[in-house]
Amino acid sequence: MVVPELKAWRAARPHVVRVARSVRPQLVRAVEAVKPPLVRAAGAVKPLVTQPSTVQFTAGAATLGLVVAATVVTAAGPWDSTGQRTAERDWAASQGRAGGADHGHVSGTSGKAPAPAPSAASVLTGLGGSVGAGPSPTEKALADVLGPLLDNAALGTERTAAVVDLATGKRLYGKGAGDALSPASTTKIATAVAALTAAGADHRIETRTVLEPDSEKVVLVGGGDPTLTARKDAEGNASLRTLADETARALKDRKTDEVTLSYDTSLYEGPDVHPIGLDNTNVARVTALMADEGRLDDTSSGTAKRTEQPAADAAKKFADLLKDRGIKTADPVPAEATARAKALATVKSPPLSALVERMLTNSDNDIAEALARQTAVAAGEPASFKGGGTAIRKQLKKLGLPLKGAEFADGSGLDRADKLTADLLTALLAKAADPAHPELRPALTGLPVAGFTGTLSGRYAGQPGTGLVRAKTGTLTGVHTLAGTVVDTDGHLLAFAFLTASDPPTEPTATQKGLDALASTLATCGCN
């Protein structure tokens, strides 16, 4: 009997051979050119860029060579539109593991550009042997190379640093590692770990409609899903149009074609305006009901003008969708659903693992604030800015993380009252890499790839860390931070955190280049 995989391989073999022969000369040259960095990071994510630089093209060619080689020695199968083998996706889904979701549109790229590659576990070890085969970096060697870079005046008046070996959890280097500074958006790493711990990687946020008993009163109940969309193409998100379809169908089954509509945002408490104010285009009002993050344009990430009433606007869009489906209704008003209301329809967000990855890749502040409140709900705290901060601390304390000096004022890092240490940031990354906590893995897989994805897509041009560094950025006026992972020349997976602050503020581009140089140095230094 011939197994299906062998049949698939026989069918695909002529095509694979033709591809391998046609690209072999170029791949040989490309692989030889980048063999040293591939030795330390053979499992790097395959880049997808619109206009690759020379460094990106070389790395991409080498990665393609590895993919072709792997294809020749494994069974080929059907591929879906994302470039991932369908069988692999089905198998991964059956395992129920977290992570692996596509990050969606990357800010700053054309709408016609291919989507970022889905996250995937590393499948290849270094070409020279097993990962981590060489000796660990030493504190003295790291100090010799990082010290002068940290003294760079472009980094400002305050700077702290920590480097940890993720295989052992041992701190290899520290400079003021226990001093708490404003972390800016690296706060999102803490929010991610707390949310995944409290609510679980598979948790999905529900938006639903209910019908009050003995009436024609429909209530649209917000569950806090910031990715709920009213657009025609939902792109995998919960759809307000689908909710309208199912609600209209349920009403017609009850012989009802005219209702009054209200909307319920009672899940969240306290002020809905972030302390930075409504004039800031980085975040909308934090409410349990919104569509497309309250954006007034067609963007899905980055800054944008926002509606002043995201909940009311989402409810109005829903009312219009119901009318289009034959259900008459007046303009909706706010009202809380009663406990006796009967369910009509429900739509669910992507799993929390996917929301975490999207939040980290694009530094999405709306998702971050929503996840802080989801953490509060799961932890039994008030779903407010204060309750979210309390819940985040509670979850991180459960994980035994170093919280001395840490302050959590929000989930996004936009509030300057947030304080984190380099020790805590590297400990968060180490916990996410711990085999005992697979549910936390999206906190790593969502990190932007230097020079390729998310908030790092426009950085690292010409630097050796391109494609090798994965890190969360943080930027406020006078504050610049970077925390993430990198594989060194001996195959050791390292976590790092660099936090800087300056008054008066430094020149942002110079400061970011200084931080990028620190991470790139870790990628090129065996330091033992």
N, C-alpha and C positions, 0 to 999 in steps of 0.2 A: 504494500500500500504506500502511495506517495503522499506525504503530509502536505497540507496546504502551503506551508512556508516554502517547501522545496519547489512546488509548482510555481509559486510566485517568483522564486529566484530564477527558475529556468526561463520564465516569460520575460523577466527584466534583464537577464544577463547580457543579451546583445546590446541593449541600450547602454548599460553600465560600462561595458567594454569600450564602446565607441566614445563615450564621454571621457573615460580614463585615458584612452590613447590620444584624444584630441588635446587634452589639457596637460598631458604629462610633462612636456618640455618646460612650459611656463611654471608648473607647480614645483618641479625639481629646483628651478632657480629660486622661486619664492621661498620654498621650505629651507633651502640652504641659507638664504639671507636672514631668516628669522628663527633659525633653529635654537639659538640660545634662549630667547624669551619663551619659546614654545616648551622648552624643557621644564620651565618653572610654571607654566600655565597652559598646558595642553587642553584643559577643559574650559577654556575661555568661551564666552558666549559668541556665537557667530554674528558679526556685525551686519546691520542693514542701514546704509546711509545713502543720501541722495547724491552728494558730491564728495566722494571720499578724497582725503588727502593722500599723499604718497605713503605715509606711514600706515594709514588705514587700509589702503589698497594692498600693500604688502602683507599686512596681518590677515586681511580677508582672503587673499590668495592662498596663504598657508593654511588657514582654517578650512578652506574649500578642499585642499589637498587631503587633509585629515578626514574630512567627510567622505570624499570619494574612496579613500583607502578603506575606511570603515564599511562603506556600502559594499565593496567588493568581497569582503570576508563575512558579511552577514546576509540574512535573507532579506530580499527587497520586498516591498509591499506597496499598496496604494498610498498616495500622499494626499493630505487635505490642503485647503487653500493657504494655511499658515506655514506650509513647508515641513510639517511634522507628520511622520507616518501614522496613518489612521489607527493601525493596530497598536502602536505605542500609546496613543492617546487613550484608547479603550482600556488597555492594560493598566495605565496609570490611574485612570478613573476608578477601576475596579479595586485598586489598592487603598483608595480613600485617603491618599496622602495630601498634605497641604502644599500650596504653591503651584507654580506652573501656569498661572493665568497670563494671558496677553495683557500688556500694560496699556493698550489703547493708543490713541494718537499722541505723538510726542510733540510738545510745544516747540514751535520754531521750525517744523518741517512742513513740506507741502502736503496737502490732502491727498495727492496722488502717490506719495511715497509709500513704500511697503511698511506695514506695521512692524514694530519691534519684534524680535524673535521671542517666542514664549520661553519662560524660564524653564530650565531643565537641570536635573542633577548632573554632576560631572561624570563622564563615562570613560575618560582616558586619563591615565596617570602620565607623569612626565616621561618624555621619550628616553631619558637616561636611566629610568628605574622607578621605584616606588616613590610616592609623594612623601616628603619629609625624611628622605634617606640620609641627608647630610646633618651635621651638627647644628644645633639651634644657634641663632645669633646671640652674642654676648652683650651684656650691658655696656661694657667699655667700648666695644666696636661700634655699637649703635650710637653711643654718646659722641664718638669721634666724628661720625658722619652727620648726625642729626643736630648736634650742638651748634656748629657754625651756621647751619640753615635756620635754626630757631633764633639766632642772633640777628637775622636779617631785619634791618630797620623798617622794611615795608610791612612787617607783621604787626607793628604797633608797639604800644607800651606794656601790654600784658600778653603773655603766651604760656600755655600749658600743653603738656603732651604725655601720651602713654602708648606703649606698644606691648601687645600680648600675643603669646603663642597659643593659637586656638586648639592645638592638639593637646596641650597640657594645662591651659588656663593660667600659666605662669606669666607674670609681668616681666618683660625683658628690659623695658626702659621706662623711666618716668621723669618728668620735669614739672614740678608743681601739680602732679597728677591728682592730688586730693583737694586742690583749690577750686572752689566753685565759681564759674564765670557764666555769663549769659550764653546759652548754647545756640540761640536762633533756631533754625529749622532742624538741627540735629535732635531737637526735642522729639521729633516725630519717631525716632527709633524707640524711645521710651514709651511713647503712645502706642506704637505697634506691638511691642512685647506685652504691655499691660492689657491691651484689647484682646490679643490672641489668648492670653492666659485666662482672662475673665469670661469671655464669651465663647471662645473656641474658634478654630480656623474654619469650621464648616458652617458657622452661624450665618444666617441670611436675614436681612432686615425686611420686615413686611410693611407694605402699604395696603390698606384694605378699605372696603366699603361695607357699611352695615345698614340695616333697616330697623328703625325703631318700631316696636310692636304696636299693632293696631293703628298704623298710620302710614302715610306716604312720605315719611321723613327719612332721607338718605344722608348718612354722615360719611365723609371722606376722612379716614383716620390716618394721620401721619405716624410712621414708626421711626423716623429719623434717617431715612435713606437719602444721602446727598446725591446719589447717582441716578435717582428716578428721573426719567426723561419723557418729554412730550414730543420729541422729534420722531419723524417717520421711521428712521433707522435707529433702533434702540441700541445696536452694537453690543448686544449681550446684557444690557442693563434692564432693570425693571421698567416697563413701559406704561405710561399713563393711558396710552391708547388701548393697550391690551386690557387694562383695568376697566376702561370704559366699555369695551366690547363685552366683557364678562358680566359687568354690572347691568348693562342694558339687556343682555340675554336673560339674566336672573329676574329682572323686573318684568319683562314681557312674559316669562313663564308664570308670573303671578298676576297676569292680566293688568299690569300697571304701565301706563305710558306717560304719566305726569307726576312729578315729585317735587318736594322742596329739598334743597341741598344745603348742607352746612359742612364745615371742616373743623377737625379736632387736632389741636397741637399741644394737648395737655401733657404729653409724655415728658417734655422738657420744662424746666423750671428756671426762675431767675431771669436776669437781663439776657436779651438775645443779641445785643450789640457788643462786639469784641471791644476791649479797652482801647484799641487803636482808632476806633471811630468809624462811622459810615462813609467818610470821604475816601478811605483806603480801598483800592480796587483789588486787594489780595484775598478778601474773604467777604462772604455775604452775611446777613443776619443768621444767627445759629438757631434754626427752628426745626421742629420735628416734621415739617412738611415743606418741601420745595421741589421744583422741577429744574433740572439742568443747572443746579447750583445758583439759581436766580440770575444767570447771565443774560445780558441783553443783546448778545451777539451769538454767533454760531461756534464759538470756541468751546473746548472741553478741558482746557488747562491754562495755567498762567493767569495774568491779571485780566480783568474785564470789568466794565461797568455793571453794576448789579441793581436789580429792582429793590425798592425800599420796602416792599411787602411781598416777600417770596411765597409765604403760605397762601395769602389771598389770591395772588396771581396764579399759583398752581391750581387752586380750587376753581378759579374762573376758566382756566384752560380745560379743566375736567368737565365743567358744566357745558362748555361749547362742544366738547367731544360727545357728551351724552345727547345733546340736541341733534348732532349729526347722525346719531344712531336711533333717532325717533323717540327720545325721551325728553319731554318738555320740562323745563325747570327755570326758576328765576335765579338771579344772581345769588351766589352762596354767601352765607354769613357764618361767623365763628360760633361753634357750640360743641360741648363735650358729649360724646356718645355715652349712653347709659349702659349699665351692666346687662340689661335685658335685651339689648339690640341683637338682631340676628344677622349672621354673616351673609353677605352677598357675593363678594369676590375679593381675591387677594393676589397681589404680585410680589415677588421677592427679589431682592438685590442679588448680585453675584455673591459668592461666599466671602466671608471676612478676609480670608487669605488673599483673594484677588483685590479687595479694597485696600488692604495693607500695601500690596505691591504697587498699585496705582498711586497711592498716597506718597510712597517713598520715591518712586521713579520721577514723578512730576512735581514733587513737593506740594501736593494739593492741600491747601489749608482748610477747605470746606470739609473734605473727608477726614482730616485730622481732628477737627473739632467734633465732628459726628462720632468718630471712634472713641474720643474721650468720654462722650456722653453715653455711648453704648457700654463702655467699661463701667460707668457709674450705675447704669441700670442693672447690669449683671451683678455688680458688687453690692447692691442695695443702698447706694448713695443717691442723693438728689442729682438729677440730670441737669446740672448747671456748670458754669465755669469752675466754681469752688468745689462742687461735688465731684466733677471729673478729675480735678487735681488730687483730691483726697483718695479717690478710687485708684488712680494710677500709682500713687505711693503705696497703697495697701497691696496691690498686686505685685509690685516689684519687691516689697518687703517679704512676701510669701516665697519669692524665688531666692531669697538670701543675698540680694544685691547690695552693694555699698551705697547707702543713701545719705551719709553725712554731708551736710551742706546743700543738699538738693532741694529745690523748690519747684513745684508744678502749678503754674498759674493758668495754663491753658493746655490744649493738646497740640497746637501747631508750632509754638515757639515764637509767635509774633509778639508776645508779651515780654517785655524786658525784665519782668519780675521772675521769669523762669531762671533757675540756676542749676547747672549740672557740672560734674567733674569729669575729667578725662578718664579717671578710674571707672566711673559709673558707665560711661559710654562704651568703653572696651569690655566691661563686664556684661553689658547688655548683648553685645555682639557675640561674646564667648558663650553666653547662655543660649542664644539662638543657634549656635553651631553645635551645641551639646547633643550627642546622639540620644540622650535621655529626654530631650524636648523637641521632637520632630514637629510638633504643632507650631513652634516658633520660627521655623525655617523661612517663611515669607519675609521676615525681617531682614534676611540676608539676600534672598533672591530678588527682592524689590529694589535693592540699591542700584543707582545709576552706574553704567559702565563708562569709564573715562574715555572721552572722545567719541562716544557712540550714542548713548541713550539719555533721555531725561535731562536733568539739570546739569549734567556733565557733558552733554553732546557738543557744546561749544568750547570746551576747555581741553587742555592737554595737547594742543597742536604741537607736534614735533617732539613731545616729551616721551621718554621710555615707558612711562606708566600707561600710555594709550592702550586700551583694551585689556589691561591687566589689573588696574585699580577699580574697585567697586566701592562707591562712597556716597554718603549723604552730605549735601552741602548745607551751609547755614549762613545767611547774610542779613544783617541789619546795619543801619548806619553806624559805623565804628565797630562792628562786630562781624567777624568772619570765622567760620568753623568748618572742619572736615572730619568725618569719622566713617570708617569702613574697613574693608579687607583687601589684602593683596598677598600674592604668593611670591616668596623670595627665590633667589637663584638656586637654593638647595631644596626647594619644594615645600618649605614650611608656609602654612597658611597663617598669616598674621592679622590681628585686628589692631587698628590704630585710631587715635583721636587727637586732633590738634585744635585747640581753642585759642582765639586771639581777640583782644579788645584794645581800643585806642581812643583817647580823648586828647587832642582833636582827632577826628577820624582819618585813617590812612586812605591812600588812593586805592579804590576797590580792586582794579585789575591787577595792580602790582601785588596786593595782599593775596589774592587768589592764586597768582602764579607762584608765590612763595609757599603756599600750602600745597599746591600741586607738586612742587619740586620735592617737598618732604615725602609725600606718598610715592612718587616715582623713585626716589632714592631707596626706599624699602624694597621696591620691585627689583632693583638692580644690584642690591648689596647682600652678599651672603653674610657679612658682618660676624664672622666667627674666628 
